Amino acid sequence: MKKDVFSESVFLFCNRKKDKLKMLYWDRSGFCLWQKRLEESKFPWPNTEEEVQSKVVT
């Protein structure tokens, strides 16, 4: 999946245990990176690239 990281896109990454999520985006002055860790549950996450969805938010 090739995407332009300098676009107005937000990229989400999840670890193998699905208890940590990172969000990366470009805000015209630099990259922003946010991280969230769950104590007891897991993030719902696609298992294959075919399950990955693109959403447009305005």
N, C-alpha and C positions, 0 to 999 in steps of 0.2 A: 504494500500500500504506500504509494509515493504521494505525499502531500506537501504543500508549501507552508513551512513553519512560520513565515513572516506574514501570512494572510490573517484574516480576522477569525481564524479557526481556533477552537479549543481542543486540546488533545488530552485524552484520559488514559492512564496506565494503571494496571492492577497487578499485584504480585501473585505468585502461584497459590498462596493460601487464601487469596481473595479477601484479606482483612485490611489491606492497605491500598489506598487510591491516591494517585498523583494527578494533578491537573496542570497543564502547561499551556501558556498562551503568550503572544507578543502584544505589547501595549504601546507601540511606537517609540518608547524610550528604553525598552529592554524586555527581557523575558520575565514572566511571573510564574512562580511555581508554588502550588498549594498542595498540602498533604493532609490526608485524613486516615486515622487508624481506628478500627472498630475493636472494642474490647471482647464482645461475645458473639456477634453475628458475622455474616459475610456479605459482601457486595454481590448483587446479581451481575453476572458477567458472561458474555458470549463465549462458547467453547470453540467455535471455528470462525474463520474469516468471513464465511458466507453469512453468519449471524450478525456481523458488525453492521451497525446502522449509522447513517449520516443524518443529522437533524439540523435544520436551519432555524435559528432563533434571532428575532429582530427586536 
